[in-house]
């Protein structure tokens, strides 16, 4: 695990991370850039805001650059930045919340948004959205809606992502097998994966076993007219979940998936362990914004397409959000910073696609025109391909979602390891997941 790290403010030397920041041009302006009123709303005393996020050094460098630009435009405002790896991030945030010392501005994901909103840790942004001090008019409607809890805007998408199938293009060329494509049915995908395994002489599996992947299950359910959740309850039946588990049992029988040991190793979520990167599967499910990072971890060329099933099951999804602490002493300034990170073209260019596609579509158009990296271009093309094909956004997951995710992985693992049958694992999951959501 990467130890927690604090990014210094301007004037402090950190050559390893920030050596490339000198000579940053001011691109200026923005489509709905920083409101000049922020300078009139503060007095002559300097303001320091604390900011906290998870990610690797590339994200830290980009975020620091963007906030430096804000400070250049608003000299009274400075930032105290802290970042760390994904593991342990919410433990640290929970400790801060217990002590009433949450950062003014922090990164959060849909797994925790509803819980933090209901615990009144995050600031309700609705009134700022209503008068456009926080201007969300450039966001796709469904992306903006995905930051709402009980009809209130509680966070703003830092970027847009989608669940995606990442596959090894070079491997498929060597095997003489076709690439998967958007609109492929789940049955066709399993047959494709089994054929790839057979063509490789069983040296490479066609697909990662996604039976414990809540993203894939959610899209499977939406493709059949169901949802992962309905309010604070599961939105699907035992029969639907059993069908899901049995689909993957057939795929394992047909050798479309790798060994149990490899699957459980990759279930950790670490990018270095993804089997499409290690060369042990031709395809693996991921978030679309992860493609450039995955590509950097392999010499083979990777491609990306939608998960099997109808693209209408997808929706514009926040890769992560920016949220404000309800107890911040500078709410107007924090809101202005979020607005800047969302709508300022110069900030958008600095942030690039590291968190995903820029949340604001007009900013996104300016940013994508300057992209040269091949993997980033594929990320952009994928977003454009899904475009109008996606369906409406559901509500963010309810409190208890993190526990439900863990239970789904455990149920899938017990079936793969033959510790339990699909029916008993399904029954146990449904009872435990409903209890977790009711807690």
Secondary structure, DSSP 8 states (H G I E B T S, - for coil): ----EEE--TTS--HHHHGGGTT-------SS---THHHHHS-SS-EEEEEEEE--HHHHHHHHHHHHHHHHHSTTEEEEEEEE-STTHHHHHHHHHHTT---SEEEE-HHHHHHHHHTT-B---HHHHHTTSS--TTB-HHHHHTTEETTEE--EEEEEE-EEEEEEHHHHHHHT-----TT--HHHHHHHHHHHHHHTTTSSEEE---TT-HHHHHHHHHHTT--SEETTEESS-HHHHHHHHHHHHHHHHTT-B--HHHHHHHTT--GGG-HHHHTSEEEEEEEGGGHHHHHTT-SS-EEEEE-SS-GGG---EEEEEEEEBTT-S-HHHHHHHHHHHHH-HHHHHHHTTSSSEESBHHHHHHHHTT---HHHHHHHHHHHHHGGG---------TTHHHHHHHHHHHHHHHHTTSS-HHHHHHHHHHHHHHHHH-
